[in-house]
Amino acid sequence: MKMVVSVYKTKRKEGLYLYINKLKGLDSIPEQLRTLMGQPQHVVDFLLTPERNLAEADSAEVLSKINETGYYLQMPPAEQKDDYMITLPDEFLSFNDPQ
């Protein structure tokens, strides 16, 4: 299976991309997703095949999701921290602060 897809991004969330069937356009996505995305910005159109390599997604999965739901939403990559860094709860960060 192959499909011409359009990719959109949003200013609201860095790294969030929406893949849709170019022939169906943005009218095919749910209203809640449109609200989440805000005003989407067109990035690129291309022919997507299962063999094509994508940087952050599996092309076969993208094609499958577009066929099932009408879109594929690529979430931003999880924030990676170095092994030596830890995140403390807020109550520990302000434990000795003067009142």
VEXZA-426254 format. One record per atom (N, C-alpha, C): x, y, z; residue in one letter; residue number from 0. Coordinates in steps of 0.05 Angstrom, whole numbers, padded with zeros to 5 digits. Last residue first. Layout:
N
{east = X | north = Y | up = Z | r = A | k = NUM}
...
***
This chain:
99
{east = 00211 | north = 00621 | up = 01104 | r = Q | k = 98}
{east = 00183 | north = 00627 | up = 01099 | r = Q | k = 98}
{east = 00179 | north = 00657 | up = 01095 | r = Q | k = 98}
{east = 00268 | north = 00594 | up = 01071 | r = P | k = 97}
{east = 00256 | north = 00610 | up = 01092 | r = P | k = 97}
{east = 00228 | north = 00618 | up = 01084 | r = P | k = 97}
{east = 00274 | north = 00527 | up = 01050 | r = D | k = 96}
{east = 00271 | north = 00555 | up = 01043 | r = D | k = 96}
{east = 00259 | north = 00570 | up = 01066 | r = D | k = 96}
{east = 00281 | north = 00473 | up = 01057 | r = N | k = 95}
{east = 00296 | north = 00490 | up = 01075 | r = N | k = 95}
{east = 00293 | north = 00520 | up = 01067 | r = N | k = 95}
{east = 00246 | north = 00451 | up = 01016 | r = F | k = 94}
{east = 00245 | north = 00442 | up = 01044 | r = F | k = 94}
{east = 00258 | north = 00461 | up = 01063 | r = F | k = 94}
{east = 00239 | north = 00457 | up = 00962 | r = S | k = 93}
{east = 00234 | north = 00481 | up = 00978 | r = S | k = 93}
{east = 00234 | north = 00474 | up = 01008 | r = S | k = 93}
{east = 00250 | north = 00408 | up = 00941 | r = L | k = 92}
{east = 00265 | north = 00431 | up = 00930 | r = L | k = 92}
{east = 00261 | north = 00455 | up = 00948 | r = L | k = 92}
{east = 00214 | north = 00373 | up = 00964 | r = F | k = 91}
{east = 00242 | north = 00371 | up = 00972 | r = F | k = 91}
{east = 00258 | north = 00396 | up = 00962 | r = F | k = 91}
{east = 00167 | north = 00388 | up = 00938 | r = E | k = 90}
{east = 00168 | north = 00391 | up = 00968 | r = E | k = 90}
{east = 00197 | north = 00389 | up = 00978 | r = E | k = 90}
{east = 00176 | north = 00374 | up = 00884 | r = D | k = 89}
{east = 00176 | north = 00402 | up = 00892 | r = D | k = 89}
{east = 00179 | north = 00406 | up = 00922 | r = D | k = 89}
{east = 00219 | north = 00317 | up = 00876 | r = P | k = 88}
{east = 00193 | north = 00329 | up = 00880 | r = P | k = 88}
{east = 00195 | north = 00357 | up = 00890 | r = P | k = 88}
{east = 00275 | north = 00316 | up = 00831 | r = L | k = 87}
{east = 00264 | north = 00315 | up = 00859 | r = L | k = 87}
{east = 00236 | north = 00327 | up = 00859 | r = L | k = 87}
{east = 00305 | north = 00278 | up = 00784 | r = T | k = 86}
{east = 00285 | north = 00299 | up = 00788 | r = T | k = 86}
{east = 00273 | north = 00295 | up = 00815 | r = T | k = 86}
{east = 00374 | north = 00270 | up = 00768 | r = I | k = 85}
{east = 00349 | north = 00260 | up = 00779 | r = I | k = 85}
{east = 00330 | north = 00284 | up = 00782 | r = I | k = 85}
{east = 00429 | north = 00251 | up = 00728 | r = M | k = 84}
{east = 00410 | north = 00272 | up = 00736 | r = M | k = 84}
{east = 00384 | north = 00259 | up = 00747 | r = M | k = 84}
{east = 00460 | north = 00210 | up = 00709 | r = Y | k = 83}
{east = 00468 | north = 00222 | up = 00735 | r = Y | k = 83}
{east = 00448 | north = 00243 | up = 00745 | r = Y | k = 83}
{east = 00438 | north = 00197 | up = 00659 | r = D | k = 82}
{east = 00435 | north = 00179 | up = 00681 | r = D | k = 82}
{east = 00441 | north = 00191 | up = 00708 | r = D | k = 82}
{east = 00404 | north = 00252 | up = 00628 | r = D | k = 81}
{east = 00428 | north = 00237 | up = 00633 | r = D | k = 81}
{east = 00424 | north = 00220 | up = 00658 | r = D | k = 81}
{east = 00340 | north = 00246 | up = 00598 | r = K | k = 80}
{east = 00358 | north = 00258 | up = 00618 | r = K | k = 80}
{east = 00382 | north = 00240 | up = 00621 | r = K | k = 80}
{east = 00297 | north = 00261 | up = 00546 | r = Q | k = 79}
{east = 00317 | north = 00243 | up = 00556 | r = Q | k = 79}
{east = 00335 | north = 00258 | up = 00576 | r = Q | k = 79}
{east = 00230 | north = 00266 | up = 00535 | r = E | k = 78}
{east = 00253 | north = 00281 | up = 00543 | r = E | k = 78}
{east = 00273 | north = 00262 | up = 00556 | r = E | k = 78}
{east = 00204 | north = 00231 | up = 00479 | r = A | k = 77}
{east = 00206 | north = 00235 | up = 00508 | r = A | k = 77}
{east = 00232 | north = 00249 | up = 00515 | r = A | k = 77}
{east = 00187 | north = 00266 | up = 00419 | r = P | k = 76}
{east = 00202 | north = 00246 | up = 00433 | r = P | k = 76}
{east = 00203 | north = 00252 | up = 00463 | r = P | k = 76}
{east = 00118 | north = 00284 | up = 00406 | r = P | k = 75}
{east = 00146 | north = 00291 | up = 00410 | r = P | k = 75}
{east = 00161 | north = 00269 | up = 00425 | r = P | k = 75}
{east = 00077 | north = 00240 | up = 00365 | r = M | k = 74}
{east = 00082 | north = 00255 | up = 00390 | r = M | k = 74}
{east = 00112 | north = 00263 | up = 00391 | r = M | k = 74}
{east = 00042 | north = 00241 | up = 00308 | r = Q | k = 73}
{east = 00069 | north = 00235 | up = 00318 | r = Q | k = 73}
{east = 00074 | north = 00253 | up = 00342 | r = Q | k = 73}
{east = -00017 | north = 00215 | up = 00289 | r = L | k = 72}
{east = -00006 | north = 00237 | up = 00306 | r = L | k = 72}
{east = 00020 | north = 00228 | up = 00317 | r = L | k = 72}
{east = -00050 | north = 00204 | up = 00230 | r = Y | k = 71}
{east = -00030 | north = 00193 | up = 00248 | r = Y | k = 71}
{east = -00017 | north = 00216 | up = 00263 | r = Y | k = 71}
{east = -00118 | north = 00194 | up = 00205 | r = Y | k = 70}
{east = -00094 | north = 00210 | up = 00212 | r = Y | k = 70}
{east = -00075 | north = 00194 | up = 00229 | r = Y | k = 70}
{east = -00158 | north = 00160 | up = 00196 | r = G | k = 69}
{east = -00157 | north = 00184 | up = 00179 | r = G | k = 69}
{east = -00133 | north = 00201 | up = 00185 | r = G | k = 69}
{east = -00161 | north = 00111 | up = 00221 | r = T | k = 68}
{east = -00172 | north = 00134 | up = 00235 | r = T | k = 68}
{east = -00173 | north = 00160 | up = 00218 | r = T | k = 68}
{east = -00142 | north = 00071 | up = 00184 | r = E | k = 67}
{east = -00161 | north = 00065 | up = 00204 | r = E | k = 67}
{east = -00176 | north = 00090 | up = 00215 | r = E | k = 67}
{east = -00105 | north = 00097 | up = 00149 | r = N | k = 66}
{east = -00127 | north = 00082 | up = 00138 | r = N | k = 66}
{east = -00149 | north = 00077 | up = 00158 | r = N | k = 66}
{east = -00070 | north = 00118 | up = 00187 | r = I | k = 65}
{east = -00084 | north = 00136 | up = 00170 | r = I | k = 65}
{east = -00108 | north = 00122 | up = 00157 | r = I | k = 65}
{east = -00051 | north = 00070 | up = 00210 | r = K | k = 64}
{east = -00067 | north = 00089 | up = 00226 | r = K | k = 64}
{east = -00082 | north = 00109 | up = 00209 | r = K | k = 64}
{east = -00023 | north = 00049 | up = 00165 | r = S | k = 63}
{east = -00045 | north = 00034 | up = 00178 | r = S | k = 63}
{east = -00063 | north = 00053 | up = 00194 | r = S | k = 63}
{east = 00017 | north = 00088 | up = 00157 | r = L | k = 62}
{east = -00003 | north = 00081 | up = 00136 | r = L | k = 62}
{east = -00027 | north = 00067 | up = 00148 | r = L | k = 62}
{east = 00045 | north = 00083 | up = 00206 | r = V | k = 61}
{east = 00033 | north = 00109 | up = 00197 | r = V | k = 61}
{east = 00011 | north = 00104 | up = 00177 | r = V | k = 61}
{east = 00063 | north = 00030 | up = 00203 | r = E | k = 60}
{east = 00044 | north = 00038 | up = 00224 | r = E | k = 60}
{east = 00030 | north = 00065 | up = 00217 | r = E | k = 60}
{east = 00098 | north = 00035 | up = 00160 | r = A | k = 59}
{east = 00076 | north = 00016 | up = 00158 | r = A | k = 59}
{east = 00054 | north = 00023 | up = 00179 | r = A | k = 59}
{east = 00136 | north = 00071 | up = 00181 | r = S | k = 58}
{east = 00120 | north = 00079 | up = 00158 | r = S | k = 58}
{east = 00095 | north = 00061 | up = 00155 | r = S | k = 58}
{east = 00146 | north = 00089 | up = 00247 | r = D | k = 57}
{east = 00147 | north = 00066 | up = 00228 | r = D | k = 57}
{east = 00127 | north = 00072 | up = 00206 | r = D | k = 57}
{east = 00181 | north = 00151 | up = 00263 | r = A | k = 56}
{east = 00157 | north = 00133 | up = 00262 | r = A | k = 56}
{east = 00162 | north = 00110 | up = 00243 | r = A | k = 56}
{east = 00222 | north = 00188 | up = 00258 | r = E | k = 55}
{east = 00211 | north = 00182 | up = 00285 | r = E | k = 55}
{east = 00187 | north = 00163 | up = 00285 | r = E | k = 55}
{east = 00240 | north = 00186 | up = 00204 | r = A | k = 54}
{east = 00258 | north = 00192 | up = 00226 | r = A | k = 54}
{east = 00247 | north = 00183 | up = 00253 | r = A | k = 54}
{east = 00225 | north = 00133 | up = 00159 | r = L | k = 53}
{east = 00217 | north = 00158 | up = 00172 | r = L | k = 53}
{east = 00234 | north = 00162 | up = 00197 | r = L | k = 53}
{east = 00236 | north = 00099 | up = 00099 | r = N | k = 52}
{east = 00245 | north = 00104 | up = 00126 | r = N | k = 52}
{east = 00237 | north = 00132 | up = 00136 | r = N | k = 52}
{east = 00191 | north = 00060 | up = 00061 | r = R | k = 51}
{east = 00204 | north = 00086 | up = 00066 | r = R | k = 51}
{east = 00212 | north = 00089 | up = 00095 | r = R | k = 51}
{east = 00161 | north = 00014 | up = 00056 | r = E | k = 50}
{east = 00190 | north = 00012 | up = 00056 | r = E | k = 50}
{east = 00205 | north = 00037 | up = 00062 | r = E | k = 50}
{east = 00108 | north = 00030 | up = 00054 | r = P | k = 49}
{east = 00118 | north = 00015 | up = 00077 | r = P | k = 49}
{east = 00148 | north = 00013 | up = 00079 | r = P | k = 49}
{east = 00108 | north = 00098 | up = 00029 | r = T | k = 48}
{east = 00106 | north = 00069 | up = 00024 | r = T | k = 48}
{east = 00116 | north = 00055 | up = 00050 | r = T | k = 48}
{east = 00085 | north = 00161 | up = 00013 | r = L | k = 47}
{east = 00093 | north = 00143 | up = 00035 | r = L | k = 47}
{east = 00087 | north = 00114 | up = 00027 | r = L | k = 47}
{east = 00103 | north = 00217 | up = -00021 | r = L | k = 46}
{east = 00092 | north = 00190 | up = -00025 | r = L | k = 46}
{east = 00103 | north = 00172 | up = -00003 | r = L | k = 46}
{east = 00089 | north = 00280 | up = 00011 | r = F | k = 45}
{east = 00107 | north = 00260 | up = -00001 | r = F | k = 45}
{east = 00092 | north = 00234 | up = -00004 | r = F | k = 45}
{east = 00091 | north = 00347 | up = 00033 | r = D | k = 44}
{east = 00075 | north = 00326 | up = 00021 | r = D | k = 44}
{east = 00095 | north = 00307 | up = 00008 | r = D | k = 44}
{east = 00103 | north = 00386 | up = 00093 | r = V | k = 43}
{east = 00112 | north = 00373 | up = 00068 | r = V | k = 43}
{east = 00091 | north = 00353 | up = 00059 | r = V | k = 43}
{east = 00079 | north = 00425 | up = 00128 | r = V | k = 42}
{east = 00108 | north = 00420 | up = 00128 | r = V | k = 42}
{east = 00116 | north = 00409 | up = 00101 | r = V | k = 42}
{east = 00031 | north = 00472 | up = 00147 | r = H | k = 41}
{east = 00039 | north = 00452 | up = 00128 | r = H | k = 41}
{east = 00069 | north = 00450 | up = 00127 | r = H | k = 41}
{east = 00009 | north = 00482 | up = 00211 | r = Q | k = 40}
{east = 00026 | north = 00492 | up = 00190 | r = Q | k = 40}
{east = 00035 | north = 00469 | up = 00173 | r = Q | k = 40}
{east = -00055 | north = 00490 | up = 00243 | r = P | k = 39}
{east = -00033 | north = 00473 | up = 00234 | r = P | k = 39}
{east = -00017 | north = 00486 | up = 00211 | r = P | k = 39}
{east = -00078 | north = 00525 | up = 00295 | r = Q | k = 38}
{east = -00074 | north = 00529 | up = 00266 | r = Q | k = 38}
{east = -00050 | north = 00513 | up = 00256 | r = Q | k = 38}
{east = -00091 | north = 00473 | up = 00341 | r = G | k = 37}
{east = -00092 | north = 00501 | up = 00334 | r = G | k = 37}
{east = -00091 | north = 00504 | up = 00304 | r = G | k = 37}
{east = -00089 | north = 00420 | up = 00359 | r = M | k = 36}
{east = -00068 | north = 00430 | up = 00341 | r = M | k = 36}
{east = -00068 | north = 00460 | up = 00338 | r = M | k = 36}
{east = -00135 | north = 00417 | up = 00390 | r = L | k = 35}
{east = -00109 | north = 00412 | up = 00402 | r = L | k = 35}
{east = -00087 | north = 00424 | up = 00385 | r = L | k = 35}
{east = -00174 | north = 00426 | up = 00351 | r = T | k = 34}
{east = -00172 | north = 00444 | up = 00374 | r = T | k = 34}
{east = -00145 | north = 00441 | up = 00387 | r = T | k = 34}
{east = -00166 | north = 00381 | up = 00319 | r = R | k = 33}
{east = -00162 | north = 00408 | up = 00307 | r = R | k = 33}
{east = -00159 | north = 00429 | up = 00329 | r = R | k = 33}
{east = -00181 | north = 00342 | up = 00355 | r = L | k = 32}
{east = -00153 | north = 00343 | up = 00346 | r = L | k = 32}
{east = -00147 | north = 00370 | up = 00333 | r = L | k = 32}
{east = -00235 | north = 00353 | up = 00360 | r = Q | k = 31}
{east = -00218 | north = 00355 | up = 00383 | r = Q | k = 31}
{east = -00189 | north = 00357 | up = 00376 | r = Q | k = 31}
{east = -00254 | north = 00342 | up = 00307 | r = E | k = 30}
{east = -00254 | north = 00369 | up = 00317 | r = E | k = 30}
{east = -00236 | north = 00373 | up = 00342 | r = E | k = 30}
{east = -00214 | north = 00295 | up = 00268 | r = P | k = 29}
{east = -00235 | north = 00302 | up = 00288 | r = P | k = 29}
{east = -00232 | north = 00331 | up = 00298 | r = P | k = 29}
{east = -00200 | north = 00303 | up = 00197 | r = I | k = 28}
{east = -00192 | north = 00298 | up = 00225 | r = I | k = 28}
{east = -00213 | north = 00308 | up = 00244 | r = I | k = 28}
{east = -00217 | north = 00316 | up = 00146 | r = S | k = 27}
{east = -00221 | north = 00288 | up = 00155 | r = S | k = 27}
{east = -00213 | north = 00283 | up = 00184 | r = S | k = 27}
{east = -00201 | north = 00366 | up = 00132 | r = D | k = 26}
{east = -00229 | north = 00362 | up = 00140 | r = D | k = 26}
{east = -00235 | north = 00334 | up = 00151 | r = D | k = 26}
{east = -00150 | north = 00365 | up = 00112 | r = L | k = 25}
{east = -00154 | north = 00369 | up = 00141 | r = L | k = 25}
{east = -00182 | north = 00365 | up = 00150 | r = L | k = 25}
{east = -00150 | north = 00313 | up = 00060 | r = G | k = 24}
{east = -00146 | north = 00340 | up = 00071 | r = G | k = 24}
{east = -00152 | north = 00341 | up = 00101 | r = G | k = 24}
{east = -00154 | north = 00271 | up = 00024 | r = K | k = 23}
{east = -00177 | north = 00277 | up = 00042 | r = K | k = 23}
{east = -00174 | north = 00304 | up = 00056 | r = K | k = 23}
{east = -00106 | north = 00271 | up = -00004 | r = L | k = 22}
{east = -00130 | north = 00272 | up = -00019 | r = L | k = 22}
{east = -00154 | north = 00280 | up = -00002 | r = L | k = 22}
{east = -00067 | north = 00263 | up = 00037 | r = K | k = 21}
{east = -00068 | north = 00289 | up = 00023 | r = K | k = 21}
{east = -00095 | north = 00292 | up = 00008 | r = K | k = 21}
{east = -00079 | north = 00235 | up = 00097 | r = N | k = 20}
{east = -00081 | north = 00230 | up = 00069 | r = N | k = 20}
{east = -00085 | north = 00256 | up = 00055 | r = N | k = 20}
{east = -00033 | north = 00261 | up = 00148 | r = I | k = 19}
{east = -00060 | north = 00255 | up = 00137 | r = I | k = 19}
{east = -00058 | north = 00248 | up = 00108 | r = I | k = 19}
{east = 00001 | north = 00269 | up = 00207 | r = Y | k = 18}
{east = 00003 | north = 00258 | up = 00180 | r = Y | k = 18}
{east = -00026 | north = 00252 | up = 00172 | r = Y | k = 18}
{east = 00026 | north = 00318 | up = 00250 | r = L | k = 17}
{east = 00001 | north = 00305 | up = 00241 | r = L | k = 17}
{east = 00005 | north = 00296 | up = 00212 | r = L | k = 17}
{east = 00072 | north = 00324 | up = 00303 | r = Y | k = 16}
{east = 00066 | north = 00325 | up = 00275 | r = Y | k = 16}
{east = 00041 | north = 00308 | up = 00269 | r = Y | k = 16}
{east = 00107 | north = 00356 | up = 00352 | r = L | k = 15}
{east = 00082 | north = 00344 | up = 00347 | r = L | k = 15}
{east = 00075 | north = 00347 | up = 00317 | r = L | k = 15}
{east = 00153 | north = 00387 | up = 00363 | r = G | k = 14}
{east = 00156 | north = 00358 | up = 00357 | r = G | k = 14}
{east = 00131 | north = 00343 | up = 00352 | r = G | k = 14}
{east = 00123 | north = 00432 | up = 00407 | r = E | k = 13}
{east = 00146 | north = 00426 | up = 00391 | r = E | k = 13}
{east = 00149 | north = 00395 | up = 00387 | r = E | k = 13}
{east = 00060 | north = 00455 | up = 00407 | r = K | k = 12}
{east = 00076 | north = 00434 | up = 00419 | r = K | k = 12}
{east = 00099 | north = 00426 | up = 00400 | r = K | k = 12}
{east = 00039 | north = 00500 | up = 00380 | r = R | k = 11}
{east = 00032 | north = 00495 | up = 00408 | r = R | k = 11}
{east = 00050 | north = 00474 | up = 00422 | r = R | k = 11}
{east = 00048 | north = 00502 | up = 00328 | r = K | k = 10}
{east = 00065 | north = 00519 | up = 00344 | r = K | k = 10}
{east = 00061 | north = 00514 | up = 00374 | r = K | k = 10}
{east = 00049 | north = 00440 | up = 00292 | r = T | k = 9}
{east = 00035 | north = 00461 | up = 00307 | r = T | k = 9}
{east = 00055 | north = 00477 | up = 00323 | r = T | k = 9}
{east = 00051 | north = 00411 | up = 00226 | r = K | k = 8}
{east = 00061 | north = 00415 | up = 00253 | r = K | k = 8}
{east = 00045 | north = 00437 | up = 00266 | r = K | k = 8}
{east = 00034 | north = 00361 | up = 00177 | r = Y | k = 7}
{east = 00030 | north = 00387 | up = 00189 | r = Y | k = 7}
{east = 00043 | north = 00388 | up = 00217 | r = Y | k = 7}
{east = 00040 | north = 00328 | up = 00116 | r = V | k = 6}
{east = 00049 | north = 00330 | up = 00144 | r = V | k = 6}
{east = 00046 | north = 00358 | up = 00153 | r = V | k = 6}
{east = 00004 | north = 00286 | up = 00073 | r = S | k = 5}
{east = 00012 | north = 00314 | up = 00080 | r = S | k = 5}
{east = 00019 | north = 00313 | up = 00109 | r = S | k = 5}
{east = 00018 | north = 00231 | up = 00029 | r = V | k = 4}
{east = 00010 | north = 00243 | up = 00055 | r = V | k = 4}
{east = 00019 | north = 00272 | up = 00057 | r = V | k = 4}
{east = -00002 | north = 00185 | up = -00016 | r = V | k = 3}
{east = 00009 | north = 00212 | up = -00015 | r = V | k = 3}
{east = -00001 | north = 00225 | up = 00011 | r = V | k = 3}
{east = 00012 | north = 00117 | up = -00006 | r = M | k = 2}
{east = -00007 | north = 00139 | up = -00003 | r = M | k = 2}
{east = 00009 | north = 00165 | up = -00004 | r = M | k = 2}
{east = 00010 | north = 00045 | up = -00014 | r = K | k = 1}
{east = 00024 | north = 00071 | up = -00014 | r = K | k = 1}
{east = 00003 | north = 00093 | up = -00014 | r = K | k = 1}
{east = 00017 | north = -00023 | up = 00000 | r = M | k = 0}
{east = 00000 | north = 00000 | up = 00000 | r = M | k = 0}
{east = 00018 | north = 00025 | up = 00000 | r = M | k = 0}
***
